[in-house]
């Protein structure tokens, strides 16, 4: 059976089709947040088979397979790559109405021109055909990025990383910019004192600064931020359940000394120390002219039995219901009151916070920069048609959709870039329906420019890579 993904996929009227095909479709991609491995881009890796590029590390697919009753042997276990693919193919028809069903067939079509629907009886044919394509030079990591018209890729990197792969790529002549993003989550993760001390030793080696005090920790971070900046970095990112404001402020040096002495910090002490580090980091970002990102609201690794078996980030995370508004406003205000709040993107994972986050950005837009504070694109569990539409509607209702910097993949997969197409189609359809309903004027050039800005030009101007 042929694919349902036609030229008019997700586009419900002729105006929406015109917006997408004439103004959005051909634009380059600025993927300003993802988790692609830069070493694989630098090595221009070719993948051995479709399972290696498509299934390995994809916890979206893993969750679906587990829900369908596929045992772990065929997901992360020791089954062969072809056996794992076969089990995924058996699962796909039953993912209907889940975004995986759309993504799967978009990706097969855009990368391999495969228009057959993936199911048990087509699995072997599709697997064989795709593997033949993957063995050719045109399907190396760099060629895949070029094929998808990716102009910029921003990876996610620990402060201790040497960034050697980024340096190699910068001098390679590869036309896609591959830039690092500073992700300091381990700097304020105190769940294990032994693990934290071990990480400080790693950071000391990377920075060349012996970390023996809170001040030397900050000096080390300054050193690494300078190194990242010199290697093209212009963004920082933080993954947090929520930003907590300390009810009691402790001396950060005192808390640091306790950690070095292998003492476990209390809950209130952890909140205070994390807040101190975050505030100082954000001031450093402002000094460099960076953009800071905050991914808020994920409740991670909820299934301890499976985490012990498979490790973290293996598909057992969920939407959290943390209180966000008051502490986030106070945190941003603390930076803004001394005019040290840099360009900021905030992402929520709980859809009940859509309007909270969409309205929050308006509190700290000061007219100095167009769209200085951004409500980030629908993220993780919200990265689907309904979630994207709700996020776009929340921005529209609470602020200026026209200033939005658009989509990103937030993915570890080289086959995830059709998600930009998915977003662009959804955006064009929303505006096209407004025109059909008489809620917007039938002004193709004006609305086409707005669409093009959201899909590409706003991000290009905002980041100025």
Secondary structure as UniProt FT lines:
FT   TURN            7..10
FT   HELIX           14..19
FT   HELIX           20..24
FT   TURN            25..26
FT   STRAND          29..31
FT   HELIX           38..42
FT   TURN            43..44
FT   HELIX           50..54
FT   TURN            55..57
FT   HELIX           59..67
FT   TURN            68..69
FT   HELIX           72..74
FT   TURN            75..76
FT   HELIX           81..92
FT   HELIX           93..95
FT   TURN            96..97
FT   HELIX           99..112
FT   HELIX           120..122
FT   HELIX           123..134
FT   HELIX           137..139
FT   HELIX           141..147
FT   TURN            148..149
FT   STRAND          150..154
FT   TURN            159..160
FT   HELIX           164..170
FT   TURN            171..173
FT   STRAND          177..179
FT   STRAND          182..183
FT   HELIX           185..188
FT   HELIX           193..207
FT   HELIX           214..230
FT   TURN            231..232
FT   STRAND          235..240
FT   HELIX           252..260
FT   TURN            261..262
FT   HELIX           267..288
FT   STRAND          291..296
FT   STRAND          298..299
FT   HELIX           304..310
FT   STRAND          318..319
FT   HELIX           325..336
FT   TURN            337..339
FT   STRAND          343..348
FT   HELIX           351..353
FT   HELIX           354..360
FT   HELIX           361..363
FT   TURN            370..371
FT   STRAND          373..375
FT   HELIX           380..382
FT   HELIX           385..398
FT   HELIX           401..403
FT   TURN            414..415
FT   HELIX           418..436
FT   TURN            437..438
FT   HELIX           444..452
FT   HELIX           453..457
FT   HELIX           458..463
//
